[in-house]
Amino acid sequence: MPLPEVVVNRSSPVPLYFQVAEQIERAIQEGDLVAGDRIANEVALADQLGLSRPTMRQAIQMLVDKGLLVRKRGVGTQVVQAPIRRSVELTSLYDDLKRAGMEPATVVLALDRVPADDETSGRLNVAVGAGLWQLVRLRSLQGEPLALMRNYVPESVIDLGEADFGATGLYEHFRANGIHLRVAHQTICARLVDEAEATLLGGRVGDPVLTMTRSSYDDQGRAVEYGTHLYRPDLYAFETTLVDR
């Protein structure tokens, strides 16, 4: 589709490619260009704006590097879903997306009972071999896989078998059953995905991925949930505010 009007100031000290990229980015942020929209190739855009091809190529590459555009062979250049920025607080991804007015889609890959191993027993303060619910979900937004989530919940805390996790979130299910989360210990890291993870997240083996592990406790001090999540870094970011003490 044609770009919204782009105006360059040749007498400005701001490089021309940066002026173009900034205006296209603003059009994406303001919704004039939305995820899935195709834009003309660099040659056509250079002719349209009266710029050199290297200048236009640099502008497009800047937006590709920022994760706002993607080049697809046989398709061209497209706008991609803007990254989800999530504050680091005791909420779930489902809660945050719904609060932002978005409609996530969830596929439940597994919901079964498993015995606690050394890792999960330590995280949840239960004996090795104690019964746990294992919940594995793939969450998407506007058709793009966003997160692969694996959660463990002690059977003694709640029955997960009665919930439809394709239509509700884990924390929402907790709240509906009188379980109120009060504190969590969380670690955010990064690693490379394996073949199965890459297939589910729509990438390639060895792609980088954000990881989050969290142990959550309710207002009685019980460990009620342990989660290990993977997030696509091109579509997702954790955001914090730092205050000097």
C-alpha positions in Angstrom: 0.0 0.0 0.0 1.2 3.6 -0.5 2.9 5.3 2.5 1.2 8.1 4.3 2.7 11.4 3.2 6.5 11.5 3.9 8.2 14.9 3.8 11.9 15.3 3.9 13.8 18.5 4.7 17.0 18.5 2.7 18.4 21.5 4.6 18.1 19.8 7.9 21.2 18.3 9.6 19.1 15.2 10.3 20.1 12.5 7.8 17.5 11.9 5.1 17.2 8.2 5.8 16.5 9.0 9.5 13.8 11.5 8.6 12.1 8.9 6.4 12.4 6.1 9.0 11.0 8.3 11.7 7.9 9.2 9.7 7.2 5.6 8.8 7.6 4.6 12.4 5.2 7.3 13.5 2.7 6.1 10.9 3.0 2.6 12.4 2.6 3.8 16.0 -0.5 5.9 15.1 -2.2 3.1 13.2 -1.9 4.5 9.7 0.1 1.4 8.9 -0.9 -1.8 10.6 0.5 -5.3 11.0 0.4 -7.1 7.7 0.3 -4.0 5.5 2.8 -4.2 2.6 4.8 -1.2 1.5 6.4 -0.6 -1.9 9.9 -1.9 -2.6 12.9 0.4 -2.0 13.3 1.3 -5.7 9.7 2.4 -6.0 9.8 4.3 -2.7 13.1 6.0 -3.7 11.4 7.2 -6.9 8.2 8.2 -5.1 10.1 10.4 -2.5 12.8 11.6 -4.9 15.6 10.0 -2.9 18.5 7.7 -3.7 18.1 4.0 -3.5 20.9 3.7 -0.8 19.1 6.3 1.3 15.8 4.5 1.1 17.5 1.1 1.7 19.1 2.5 4.9 15.7 3.9 6.1 14.0 0.5 5.6 16.9 -1.4 7.2 16.6 0.9 10.3 13.0 -0.1 10.7 13.7 -3.8 10.1 16.4 -3.6 12.8 13.8 -2.1 15.2 11.4 -5.0 14.5 8.8 -2.7 12.9 9.2 -4.1 9.3 10.1 -7.5 7.9 11.3 -8.5 4.5 9.7 -11.7 3.3 10.9 -13.5 0.1 8.2 -13.6 -2.5 6.0 -11.2 -0.4 8.0 -8.0 0.0 8.3 -5.6 2.9 5.5 -5.8 5.6 4.6 -4.1 8.8 4.9 -6.4 11.7 3.1 -6.5 15.1 4.5 -3.8 17.3 6.4 -5.3 20.3 4.4 -5.8 23.5 6.0 -3.9 26.3 5.2 -5.5 29.7 5.9 -3.9 33.0 7.6 -6.1 35.5 4.9 -6.6 38.1 2.8 -9.4 39.5 0.5 -9.9 36.6 0.1 -12.5 33.8 0.6 -12.0 30.1 -3.1 -12.7 29.6 -4.0 -10.0 32.1 -1.7 -7.4 30.5 -2.9 -8.1 27.0 -6.6 -7.9 28.0 -5.9 -4.7 30.0 -4.3 -3.2 26.8 -7.5 -4.0 24.9 -6.0 -6.8 22.9 -7.5 -10.2 22.2 -4.9 -13.0 22.7 -5.5 -16.5 21.3 -4.3 -19.5 23.3 -3.7 -23.1 22.2 -3.5 -25.5 25.1 -0.7 -28.0 24.2 -0.8 -30.0 27.4 -2.8 -30.2 30.6 -1.9 -33.2 32.7 -0.8 -34.5 36.1 3.0 -35.1 36.7 5.1 -35.9 39.7 7.3 -33.2 41.1 10.9 -33.6 40.2 13.9 -32.1 42.0 13.5 -28.7 40.2 9.8 -28.3 40.6 9.6 -29.6 44.2 12.2 -27.1 45.3 10.4 -24.2 43.5 7.0 -25.1 44.9 8.1 -26.4 48.4 6.5 -29.8 47.9 8.0 -33.3 48.2 9.6 -35.0 45.3 6.9 -37.1 43.7 4.0 -34.9 44.9 1.2 -34.4 42.4 1.4 -31.3 40.1 -0.7 -30.0 37.3 1.4 -29.2 34.2 -0.1 -26.6 31.8 1.6 -25.9 28.5 0.2 -23.1 26.2 1.1 -21.3 23.1 -0.2 -17.7 23.2 -0.6 -15.7 20.0 -1.6 -12.2 19.0 -3.1 -11.2 15.6 -2.0 -14.6 14.3 1.6 -14.3 15.4 3.0 -16.7 18.0 4.1 -14.6 21.0 4.9 -16.8 23.9 5.3 -20.5 24.8 4.4 -21.0 28.5 4.8 -24.0 30.8 3.3 -23.7 34.3 3.3 -26.1 37.3 0.7 -25.9 40.1 0.4 -28.3 43.1 -2.7 -30.4 42.9 -3.3 -29.5 46.6 -3.8 -25.8 45.6 -6.4 -26.0 42.9 -8.0 -28.2 40.2 -6.9 -27.0 36.8 -8.9 -29.7 35.0 -12.1 -27.7 35.3 -10.8 -24.6 33.5 -10.9 -23.7 29.8 -7.4 -22.2 29.3 -8.2 -21.5 25.7 -10.5 -18.7 27.0 -9.0 -17.7 30.3 -5.7 -17.1 32.0 -4.1 -19.0 34.9 -4.1 -16.0 37.2 -7.7 -15.2 36.3 -8.6 -18.8 37.2 -6.8 -18.4 40.5 -8.7 -15.2 41.3 -12.0 -16.8 40.4 -11.3 -19.5 43.0 -10.2 -17.1 45.8 -6.5 -17.5 45.4 -4.8 -14.1 45.7 -1.2 -13.7 44.6 1.0 -11.5 46.7 4.6 -12.0 45.8 6.8 -13.7 43.2 10.5 -14.4 42.6 11.3 -13.9 38.9 14.3 -14.2 36.7 14.6 -12.9 33.1 17.3 -14.2 30.8 17.8 -15.2 27.2 18.8 -18.3 25.3 18.5 -20.0 21.9 15.5 -22.1 20.9 15.6 -25.8 20.0 13.8 -27.3 17.0 10.4 -27.9 18.7 10.4 -24.4 20.2 11.3 -22.8 17.0 8.5 -24.6 15.2 5.9 -23.4 17.7 7.2 -19.8 17.8 7.5 -19.5 14.1 11.2 -19.1 13.9 14.4 -21.1 13.2 16.6 -23.3 15.3 19.1 -21.2 17.2 16.9 -18.0 17.2 17.3 -16.0 20.4 14.4 -16.0 22.8 13.6 -14.2 26.1 13.1 -16.5 29.1 11.2 -15.8 32.3 11.0 -18.1 35.3 8.7 -17.2 38.2 7.6 -18.7 41.5 4.5 -17.1 42.8 3.1 -17.1 46.4 -0.4 -16.3 47.7 -1.5 -14.2 50.7 -1.0 -17.3 52.9 2.6 -17.7 51.9 2.0 -20.9 49.8 3.9 -21.4 46.6 1.0 -21.8 44.2 2.7 -21.7 40.8 6.0 -22.1 39.0 6.3 -21.0 35.4 8.9 -21.2 32.7 8.0 -19.0 29.7 9.6 -18.2 26.3 8.9 -14.9 24.5 9.8 -13.8 21.0 12.1 -10.8 21.5 11.0 -9.2 18.2 7.4 -9.0 19.6 7.9 -8.7 23.3 9.9 -6.8 25.9 10.0 -6.4 29.7 9.9 -2.8 30.9 11.0 -1.5 34.3 11.2 1.8 36.0 14.3 2.5 38.1 14.3 4.9 41.1 17.4 6.3 42.8 17.4 5.6 46.6 
